């Protein structure tokens, strides 16, 4: 089963105390390590971003997914 976030339906409006945050999921090309970080301009799914190395095995990471998360404002 996937650990994907549940997103609101298209057209739903944000509440006053909410904001959208775009996130990128990186996956190692050799081991099963995954990391989620804030989206950076230029991120493209299935692209190997420069300087993104797996902390477990030092292999290249690949962008597996980009999604928008609804979070409460601080």
Residue frames as qw, qx, qy, qz and C-alpha x, y, z in Angstrom:
[[0.000, 0.889, 0.458, 0.000, 0.00, 0.00, 0.00],
 [0.416, 0.515, -0.001, 0.750, 1.26, 3.47, -0.88],
 [0.364, -0.527, -0.419, 0.643, 2.03, 6.21, 1.63],
 [0.162, 0.396, 0.319, 0.846, 0.77, 8.95, -0.68],
 [0.079, 0.204, 0.445, -0.868, -0.94, 11.89, 1.00],
 [0.181, 0.643, 0.743, 0.044, -4.68, 12.36, 0.65],
 [0.139, -0.023, 0.152, 0.978, -5.23, 15.52, -1.36],
 [0.358, 0.490, 0.447, -0.657, -8.37, 17.65, -1.46],
 [0.557, 0.557, 0.588, 0.183, -10.56, 17.56, -4.54],
 [0.319, 0.158, 0.272, 0.894, -9.66, 20.00, -7.29],
 [0.173, -0.603, -0.354, -0.693, -11.47, 23.26, -6.67],
 [0.587, -0.652, -0.437, 0.201, -11.59, 22.94, -2.86],
 [0.081, 0.856, -0.152, 0.487, -10.64, 26.22, -1.23],
 [0.512, 0.091, -0.611, 0.597, -8.01, 26.48, 1.47],
 [0.439, -0.797, -0.404, 0.091, -9.11, 27.44, 4.96],
 [0.010, 0.965, -0.139, 0.224, -7.66, 30.67, 6.37],
 [0.509, -0.706, 0.493, -0.013, -5.14, 28.79, 8.53],
 [0.869, 0.056, 0.447, 0.205, -3.94, 26.49, 5.71],
 [0.219, 0.773, -0.412, -0.430, -1.37, 26.79, 2.94],
 [0.950, 0.313, -0.002, 0.000, -0.12, 24.57, 0.12],
 [0.295, -0.713, 0.599, 0.216, 3.44, 23.25, 0.24],
 [0.837, 0.449, -0.272, -0.156, 4.92, 21.45, -2.76],
 [0.607, -0.538, 0.584, 0.025, 7.12, 18.48, -1.86],
 [0.614, 0.520, -0.562, -0.194, 9.46, 16.22, -3.82],
 [0.889, -0.302, 0.337, -0.071, 10.05, 12.53, -3.07],
 [0.309, 0.677, -0.659, -0.109, 13.54, 11.26, -3.90],
 [0.967, -0.143, 0.185, -0.099, 14.32, 7.54, -4.18],
 [0.326, -0.594, 0.675, 0.291, 17.70, 5.84, -4.31],
 [0.671, 0.463, -0.422, -0.398, 18.55, 4.11, -7.59],
 [0.434, 0.291, -0.847, 0.097, 20.15, 1.15, -5.75],
 [0.110, -0.156, -0.868, 0.459, 18.69, 0.68, -2.27],
 [0.145, -0.645, -0.710, -0.245, 15.13, 1.40, -1.08],
 [0.255, -0.400, -0.330, 0.816, 15.93, 4.67, 0.74],
 [0.099, 0.718, 0.482, 0.492, 13.40, 7.48, 0.17],
 [0.257, -0.310, -0.292, 0.867, 13.54, 11.12, 1.25],
 [0.109, 0.824, 0.508, 0.226, 10.87, 13.82, 1.08],
 [0.351, -0.291, -0.085, 0.886, 12.01, 17.42, 0.80],
 [0.265, 0.747, 0.230, -0.565, 10.59, 20.77, -0.20],
 [0.690, 0.596, 0.345, 0.222, 10.21, 21.24, -3.97],
 [0.311, -0.539, 0.272, 0.734, 13.03, 23.04, -5.77],
 [0.530, 0.715, -0.053, -0.454, 12.52, 24.87, -9.05],
 [0.348, 0.565, -0.699, -0.266, 13.56, 22.59, -11.89],
 [0.428, -0.117, 0.871, -0.212, 12.46, 19.35, -10.18],
 [0.657, 0.246, -0.413, -0.581, 11.11, 16.91, -12.78],
 [0.877, -0.158, 0.385, -0.241, 9.79, 13.39, -12.10],
 [0.954, 0.160, 0.160, 0.196, 12.30, 10.64, -13.07],
 [0.374, 0.821, -0.273, 0.332, 15.13, 13.21, -13.24],
 [0.796, -0.250, -0.285, 0.471, 18.40, 12.67, -11.36],
 [0.064, -0.987, 0.000, -0.150, 19.05, 16.00, -9.61],
 [0.533, 0.508, -0.442, 0.512, 22.69, 17.09, -9.20],
 [0.011, 0.438, -0.574, 0.691, 24.07, 16.68, -5.69],
 [0.770, -0.270, 0.157, -0.556, 21.25, 14.43, -4.42],
 [0.433, 0.317, -0.839, 0.086, 23.11, 11.40, -3.05],
 [0.798, -0.407, -0.396, -0.205, 21.65, 8.58, -0.91],
 [0.279, -0.729, 0.488, -0.391, 22.80, 8.81, 2.72],
 [0.900, -0.232, 0.334, -0.158, 22.63, 5.01, 3.09],
 [0.870, 0.065, 0.382, 0.305, 24.68, 3.81, 0.11],
 [0.199, -0.608, 0.286, 0.713, 26.03, 6.98, -1.59],
 [0.369, 0.300, 0.734, 0.486, 24.23, 6.25, -4.88],
 [0.088, -0.101, -0.256, -0.957, 22.41, 8.77, -7.08],
 [0.286, 0.423, 0.682, -0.524, 18.84, 9.69, -6.07],
 [0.015, 0.266, 0.655, 0.707, 16.01, 10.04, -8.60],
 [0.367, 0.035, 0.233, -0.900, 12.84, 12.15, -8.31],
 [0.039, 0.207, 0.976, 0.045, 10.03, 9.66, -7.81],
 [0.079, -0.723, -0.677, -0.117, 7.09, 11.96, -7.10],
 [0.067, 0.112, -0.131, 0.983, 6.06, 15.61, -6.72],
 [0.254, -0.615, -0.735, -0.129, 2.93, 16.45, -4.72],
 [0.129, -0.520, 0.102, -0.838, 1.17, 19.30, -2.94],
 [0.414, -0.337, -0.771, 0.349, 0.48, 19.00, 0.78],
 [0.275, -0.764, -0.188, -0.553, -2.01, 21.12, 2.73],
 [0.537, -0.132, -0.571, 0.607, -0.46, 22.30, 6.02],
 [0.274, -0.884, -0.369, 0.085, -1.57, 24.60, 8.82],
 [0.287, 0.744, -0.171, 0.578, 0.06, 28.03, 8.90],
 [0.584, -0.247, -0.505, 0.585, 2.19, 28.80, 11.93]]
